[in-house]
Amino acid sequence: MTSLLQIENIHTFIGQFHILEGVSVDVPQGNITVLLGRNGAGKTTTLKSVMGITPPREGKVIYKGEVLNGKKTHHIARMGIGYVPEHRAIFKTLTVKENLEMAAREKNDLKNSLDLIFELFPDLKRLIDLRGGNLSGGQQQMLSIARALVPENDLLLIDEPSEGLAPVIIEDMMRAIKRLSDHKTVLLVEQNFHVASKLADSYVIVDEGHSVHTGTMADLRNDKALVKRFLGVA
Amino acid sequence: MENLIREIGVPLGRFFGRTTATGAIALLFAIILGVAFVASQGNMSTFSITILSGLLRAALLFLVAAGLSLIFGLMDILNFAQGAYFMIGAYLAYDFQHPANGVIRIGEAIPDPNLRFLVGVILAVVVGGILGVILERGLLRPLYERPLFQLVLTFGVSIIMLEFIKLIWGTTPYAWTVPITIQTTQFEIFGQGFSAYRLFIIVMGIALMIGVALLLRNTRIGITIRAGVEDAEMVTALGINVRAVFTLVFTLGCALASFGGAVAAPFLGATPSLGATYLLASIAVIVLGGLGSYEGTAIGSIIVGLAWATMEQFSLFSNIGTVWSSITPMLMLALVLLARPNGLFGEER
């Protein structure tokens, strides 16, 4: 399968700290690829390195055949990459509609994307005029993902979508992510192994700043020893 | 003194702390209007003139504080040079209007004083904007990751601008001697005259407060600025060049301050101390209103402006000396912060 995104042996520093010490990830088009690993392994920094928020000092990030290194974050986003950060980062003083409008790059982006957004997250329709700060955690997460669907992004980087959500909301979120993967390629960061195993097609395990294992999710589900060693899940 | 502050401040703080921002604002207005009425000895014409003078101060404060607040909210930069832009606006408008006394003397080409003033104001806005772009793009941009350096830099720039002004125009204050027609027009309120030009500045200030609020609420750039105030990194990740938005807001903020100085020059004149006076009062306004809050800045301007004029009237009435009126902005700030440490509309930062 063709790769939409290739991360090749990147090294990223935050200040003087060497956070990523060689991470490689291949994201095939149309797939959900998940980055797994313990807290502080470097998963979020990997997504931020792709977006140019914490640009890598070494290695390459290639999207649709084009090297992203050296490009500004807003240029990278405009190449068709949607970013759903950890803790949602919705604009709390803006309404749901204004949050979505913020993501539009072309005049008709919002109009063209609303059907899909309301199909995936029907609750957002009735909340459209409410301020972001008044939404529940689950609703904020929906809005954060919906925002990445407004422009015509081909790749979505989604960081910890299940974090802090009730189990019933996590189920809804999983259904929505599975459904949106019909249209988009997804690179997901997820700590919850059960969520990741149900959603993803392939995985990369990141440990102490290194990518240490990669393969299909079906293989990982059967490799209990590997799961226990790197993810601490029995 | 410390005990006095504690005795008054702590119970006041407990009371205010329990009230909403709206309640605190209503209470402050009630206190200010009450003191203004007492200081006017019940004389309605004096009272009205005091309130109008307060609103005039509020309009001028808003022109400096709005830029200061938006720049701080969006970029986390406290632009200490904002007062210097106000002062430059005043000097440019003065010089353009008084070619005979001026240094640059380019106003000579326009004989009509009204048209000359209008062109002088436009010139001040353009120069303020250009100097704003130079400061943001040329000097501040390399220091975005170093907040302390930015603070020192803007402070240094304000001193350099002040020294340049002294070099060009000297240290003697200039009084406005070539009036525009609207300045000489008076209207009567309870039998006392008030300049139509001052009323025009009040109306324009209020119109600008509403106009900027509408811009922030209803336009794409306004929504982007509000979003940027909350989370500039996320705005960038959505594909928006937030640095360009920074430049735009910084430029507009400086141009607005310069505009404020230009329109204030007909009654404040042009003096080297103008910048520092309005900068300090504007810092009090934005902290009192709540850092980064536009509503806070607009309402804070009105509160400080009214309190300032009220204290001037109170000084006359009670013979306590003019020093009290000049420290009024800081007194108001201390009063509000005792009760609401994040200002009227501020969030914990």
Interface residues (C-beta under 8 A of the other chain):
Chain A: M51 I53 K72 T73 H74 A77 R78 Y83 P85 A89 F91 K92 T93 L94 E98 E101 M102 A103 R105 R147 P151
Chain B: R220 I223 T224 R226 A227 E230 D231 E233 M234 V235 T236 A237 L238 G239 I240 N241 V242
